[in-house]
Amino acid sequence: MGKKGHPSSPNSDICAILLELAEYEKNVSNNMFKHKAYRKAAATLAKHPTRIENGKQARSLPGIGDKISKKIDEILNTGKLQKLERIRSDDSNNSISELTRVSGIGPAAAKKLIERGIKTIDDLRKHQDELTHHQKVCLRHLEDLEKRIPRDEIAQIESKIKSACRELDEDYKATVCGSYRRGLPDSGDIDVLLCHKKFSSSDKKCHERLQRVIEHLKKKSLITDTLSMGDTKFMGVCRLDESRPFRRLDVRLIPQDQYACGVLYFTGSDVFNQEMRAHAQKQGFMLNEYSLRPVGCTGVPGEPVPVEDEKQVFEYLDFPYKEPSKRL
């Protein structure tokens, strides 16, 4: 269940423990509130330039409350956390963590599999009749999908996707978001936002605009497997060439008039998004992945503010612009 911390941070050991707790809350307890709280605390500590000396000091930082500060005190005093030690020693927790390594298997599905005696990856491979198509594909490529994707490999995949889009129609635009856009050296998956000049939020959903791109990428042997395909979202697996690992790829088709807010949201980080949404609320706006809307005294959001790029969103909210690499 181990989770890497932030190796360059003076608080990397604390971050690693908090991130491991976050994974436990998501994959085993299915408690997304605690998952986000631990992640936010870890992100805050990772940004802090010096070693945290005690829980009281940590509590003065944003996103760290009383309960987490006490855990930080315990880590600093003992070098470990009893709660995490108990989690690691629980066979049931370990089985859930093992099974949820496979994309498409959440905590509830893992518990059902365990009830049927399926507790390990080897067990899954012997009982594939119990799995969905999504789960089978991700089990088949499990070891590859768990590898981090180097930045230069994503850049090559990005180039292929953009080239394929141009071949189909110059009106397509594609942006790789997530940690890649934030300048990180590697990523867990590849998240692409796609838009077309003639597709807006007032249009009916058009399956064909996304499908054309996906089919073209299949013909070019970039996409190898489909996990799911809807009108506006594709989930699948890709591979740069036969010498490279298989990688998870998501492609979302976003209306042109929602693209700026979409790129902002899917670039992240999730902690930065929370901070910006909270600031928007204070300024009398509602910000999400679709739009920026003023909120009147009734609490009902108004019509979307027309924004052409991310910088305009920052300007409307009187929020200092941050380059993607600074959005920690």
Legacy VTK file of the C-alpha trace (Angstrom):
# vtk DataFile Version 3.0
C-alpha trace
ASCII
DATASET POLYDATA
POINTS 328 float
0.000 0.000 0.000
3.101 2.182 0.008
2.925 5.597 -1.631
5.908 7.709 -2.592
6.169 11.067 -0.892
7.813 14.183 -2.318
11.511 13.200 -2.391
12.836 16.770 -2.663
10.856 18.005 0.355
12.407 18.178 3.858
9.112 16.651 5.030
9.054 13.789 2.512
8.793 11.050 5.175
5.675 12.654 6.690
4.205 13.221 3.223
4.730 9.547 2.336
2.797 8.379 5.417
-0.054 10.840 4.790
-0.282 9.776 1.148
-0.387 6.111 2.172
-3.264 6.936 4.532
-4.957 8.791 1.669
-4.718 5.693 -0.538
-6.148 3.544 2.260
-9.116 5.892 2.705
-9.820 5.838 -1.043
-9.169 2.189 -1.882
-10.240 0.427 1.322
-12.515 2.706 3.352
-13.991 4.484 0.311
-13.867 7.713 2.341
-13.097 10.420 -0.209
-13.380 13.219 2.362
-10.476 11.802 4.399
-8.629 10.886 1.198
-8.689 14.522 0.069
-7.815 15.810 3.552
-4.667 13.664 3.753
-3.658 14.588 0.197
-4.137 18.289 0.904
-2.067 18.060 4.091
0.704 16.207 2.229
0.707 18.817 -0.544
0.934 21.620 2.027
3.878 19.964 3.792
5.601 19.272 0.465
5.519 22.997 -0.343
6.854 24.023 3.077
10.533 24.984 2.614
11.824 23.750 5.991
11.454 20.709 8.220
8.288 20.789 10.333
9.285 20.623 14.006
5.967 19.692 15.637
2.226 19.327 15.125
1.511 22.810 16.442
3.643 24.340 13.718
1.957 22.113 11.120
-1.494 23.192 12.335
-0.676 26.794 11.421
-0.440 25.760 7.749
-3.486 25.670 5.432
-5.300 22.343 5.203
-3.880 20.842 8.408
-6.290 20.515 11.322
-6.071 19.157 14.843
-6.366 15.428 14.004
-3.720 15.456 11.296
-1.402 17.644 13.388
-1.537 15.022 16.179
-0.574 12.349 13.659
2.345 14.520 12.568
3.472 14.787 16.206
3.386 10.985 16.481
5.402 10.567 13.280
7.997 13.092 14.438
8.275 11.510 17.896
8.309 7.827 16.902
9.166 7.706 13.198
5.928 5.861 12.460
2.149 5.972 12.901
0.279 3.300 14.872
-2.844 3.667 12.720
-0.841 2.884 9.602
0.956 -0.015 11.295
-2.443 -1.558 12.149
-3.663 -1.045 8.594
-0.564 -2.720 7.157
-0.938 -5.737 9.463
-4.598 -6.357 8.552
-4.823 -9.127 5.929
-8.244 -7.956 4.751
-6.937 -4.435 4.138
-3.938 -5.851 2.315
-6.184 -7.968 0.067
-8.363 -4.971 -0.787
-5.260 -2.892 -1.543
-3.912 -5.710 -3.716
-7.094 -6.135 -5.764
-7.739 -2.403 -6.188
-4.408 -2.143 -7.996
-6.474 -3.185 -11.020
-8.343 -0.273 -12.587
-12.079 -0.910 -12.485
-11.946 -2.768 -9.159
-13.024 -0.464 -6.339
-13.348 -1.247 -2.620
-16.876 -2.679 -2.935
-15.960 -4.960 -5.852
-12.785 -6.049 -4.042
-14.759 -7.054 -0.939
-17.127 -9.172 -3.063
-14.181 -10.892 -4.726
-12.591 -11.599 -1.329
-15.863 -13.172 -0.153
-15.522 -15.573 -3.102
-11.963 -16.440 -2.090
-10.220 -14.190 -4.622
-7.587 -12.289 -2.635
-4.551 -11.784 -4.863
-3.604 -10.772 -8.394
-2.778 -14.430 -9.109
-6.286 -15.384 -7.944
-7.750 -12.787 -10.319
-5.815 -14.239 -13.240
-7.254 -17.682 -12.456
-10.839 -16.372 -12.237
-11.141 -13.930 -15.123
-14.704 -15.085 -15.740
-15.572 -13.010 -12.643
-14.269 -9.797 -14.257
-15.677 -7.124 -16.550
-14.052 -6.228 -19.875
-12.488 -3.116 -18.277
-11.020 -5.160 -15.426
-9.693 -7.890 -17.746
-7.857 -5.373 -19.948
-6.293 -3.592 -16.966
-5.333 -6.896 -15.345
-3.658 -8.006 -18.574
-1.560 -4.822 -18.680
-1.267 -4.372 -14.894
2.511 -4.254 -14.554
2.821 -1.775 -17.432
-0.023 0.428 -16.201
1.592 0.721 -12.760
4.795 2.143 -14.240
5.245 5.911 -14.232
5.238 7.519 -17.679
8.339 9.631 -18.410
7.666 13.153 -19.617
9.434 12.653 -22.948
7.227 9.650 -23.748
4.057 11.667 -23.062
5.423 14.435 -25.310
5.774 11.914 -28.152
2.241 10.597 -27.570
0.953 14.186 -27.461
2.654 14.905 -30.787
1.027 11.845 -32.385
-2.425 12.808 -31.081
-2.138 16.404 -32.293
-0.860 15.261 -35.679
-3.767 12.811 -36.021
-6.257 15.555 -35.129
-4.799 17.900 -37.770
-5.023 15.155 -40.386
-8.741 14.850 -39.692
-9.684 18.505 -39.276
-7.709 21.685 -38.510
-10.557 22.781 -36.211
-9.631 20.158 -33.595
-7.502 21.215 -30.637
-5.922 18.827 -28.110
-4.224 19.547 -24.776
-2.563 17.023 -22.467
-3.444 18.082 -18.923
-2.717 16.718 -15.438
0.768 16.501 -13.972
2.314 16.600 -17.469
0.998 20.110 -18.067
2.207 21.095 -14.590
5.731 20.213 -15.723
6.289 17.119 -13.575
8.963 14.641 -14.741
6.510 11.719 -14.932
2.795 10.908 -14.721
0.535 8.009 -13.827
-1.664 8.286 -16.917
-2.383 10.559 -19.883
-5.390 12.873 -19.752
-6.251 14.630 -23.030
-8.824 17.377 -23.514
-10.175 17.744 -27.023
-12.321 20.487 -28.524
-13.620 21.453 -31.961
-14.432 24.983 -33.112
-17.873 23.892 -34.324
-18.877 22.101 -31.106
-20.310 24.303 -28.335
-22.322 23.650 -25.174
-25.546 24.640 -26.973
-25.103 21.796 -29.489
-26.446 18.305 -29.035
-23.835 15.768 -27.981
-22.028 14.549 -31.061
-20.546 11.078 -30.665
-18.989 11.297 -34.117
-16.541 14.123 -33.274
-14.829 12.058 -30.570
-15.236 8.724 -32.338
-13.457 9.990 -35.487
-10.363 10.886 -33.479
-10.333 7.620 -31.516
-10.750 5.489 -34.653
-7.950 7.417 -36.370
-5.637 6.816 -33.390
-6.503 3.106 -33.519
-5.586 2.981 -37.214
-2.257 4.544 -36.321
-1.771 1.768 -33.710
-1.527 4.260 -30.841
-4.720 3.125 -29.088
-4.674 -0.620 -28.363
-7.692 -1.175 -26.090
-11.030 0.488 -25.346
-12.280 0.408 -21.756
-15.325 2.609 -22.344
-16.579 4.972 -25.026
-19.282 7.602 -24.647
-20.372 10.715 -26.519
-17.750 12.905 -24.860
-15.322 10.600 -23.038
-13.050 7.749 -24.092
-11.169 5.590 -21.600
-8.593 3.185 -22.899
-5.024 1.986 -23.269
-2.351 3.225 -25.650
1.231 2.340 -26.563
3.781 4.487 -28.364
5.373 1.502 -30.100
5.979 -2.205 -29.498
9.090 -1.541 -27.418
7.181 0.645 -24.931
4.812 -0.200 -22.055
1.045 0.051 -22.327
-0.337 3.284 -20.830
-3.734 4.486 -19.605
-5.267 7.151 -21.833
-8.406 9.240 -21.306
-9.713 11.596 -23.994
-12.517 14.044 -23.194
-14.358 16.102 -25.813
-15.154 19.523 -24.316
-17.358 22.197 -25.936
-15.301 25.092 -27.299
-16.914 27.598 -24.894
-16.053 25.383 -21.882
-12.498 24.586 -22.932
-10.716 27.240 -20.829
-12.399 26.112 -17.596
-11.897 22.478 -18.579
-8.153 22.873 -19.160
-7.829 24.795 -15.876
-9.670 22.088 -13.917
-8.006 19.036 -15.469
-4.532 20.561 -15.169
-4.934 20.596 -11.377
-3.550 20.000 -8.913
-6.643 19.003 -6.930
-5.392 21.079 -3.988
-4.913 24.123 -6.235
-8.404 23.601 -7.698
-9.907 23.587 -4.198
-8.113 26.831 -3.352
-9.253 28.525 -6.553
-12.878 27.384 -6.195
-12.918 28.681 -2.610
-11.548 32.034 -3.806
-14.181 32.157 -6.576
-16.904 31.582 -4.003
-15.637 34.497 -1.904
-15.701 36.666 -5.023
-19.326 35.730 -5.724
-18.689 33.179 -8.468
-19.075 29.444 -8.968
-16.142 27.814 -10.749
-16.065 24.221 -11.985
-14.757 22.244 -14.959
-17.552 23.590 -17.160
-17.794 27.302 -16.520
-17.343 30.392 -14.386
-20.728 31.771 -13.283
-21.704 34.728 -11.086
-23.827 33.772 -8.092
-26.542 36.252 -7.113
-28.061 36.945 -3.701
-30.487 34.052 -4.255
-27.576 31.627 -4.536
-28.581 30.647 -8.069
-25.697 30.726 -10.599
-26.169 33.066 -13.550
-25.114 32.673 -17.164
-21.508 31.568 -17.792
-18.915 34.312 -18.125
-17.378 34.096 -21.633
-13.695 33.193 -21.237
-11.322 32.332 -24.061
-8.379 31.107 -22.014
-7.238 30.324 -18.478
-5.769 33.773 -17.867
-9.185 35.365 -18.304
-10.565 33.132 -15.530
-7.811 34.345 -13.188
-8.483 37.963 -14.204
-12.244 37.754 -13.595
-11.587 36.365 -10.127
-8.815 38.862 -9.332
-6.618 35.844 -8.589
-2.876 36.167 -9.352
-2.078 34.092 -12.431
0.031 31.013 -11.813
1.813 29.106 -14.529
0.769 25.423 -14.557
4.139 24.454 -13.027
3.323 26.577 -9.956
-0.095 24.995 -9.321
0.984 22.617 -6.558
LINES 1 329
328 0 1 2 3 4 5 6 7 8 9 10 11 12 13 14 15 16 17 18 19 20 21 22 23 24 25 26 27 28 29 30 31 32 33 34 35 36 37 38 39 40 41 42 43 44 45 46 47 48 49 50 51 52 53 54 55 56 57 58 59 60 61 62 63 64 65 66 67 68 69 70 71 72 73 74 75 76 77 78 79 80 81 82 83 84 85 86 87 88 89 90 91 92 93 94 95 96 97 98 99 100 101 102 103 104 105 106 107 108 109 110 111 112 113 114 115 116 117 118 119 120 121 122 123 124 125 126 127 128 129 130 131 132 133 134 135 136 137 138 139 140 141 142 143 144 145 146 147 148 149 150 151 152 153 154 155 156 157 158 159 160 161 162 163 164 165 166 167 168 169 170 171 172 173 174 175 176 177 178 179 180 181 182 183 184 185 186 187 188 189 190 191 192 193 194 195 196 197 198 199 200 201 202 203 204 205 206 207 208 209 210 211 212 213 214 215 216 217 218 219 220 221 222 223 224 225 226 227 228 229 230 231 232 233 234 235 236 237 238 239 240 241 242 243 244 245 246 247 248 249 250 251 252 253 254 255 256 257 258 259 260 261 262 263 264 265 266 267 268 269 270 271 272 273 274 275 276 277 278 279 280 281 282 283 284 285 286 287 288 289 290 291 292 293 294 295 296 297 298 299 300 301 302 303 304 305 306 307 308 309 310 311 312 313 314 315 316 317 318 319 320 321 322 323 324 325 326 327
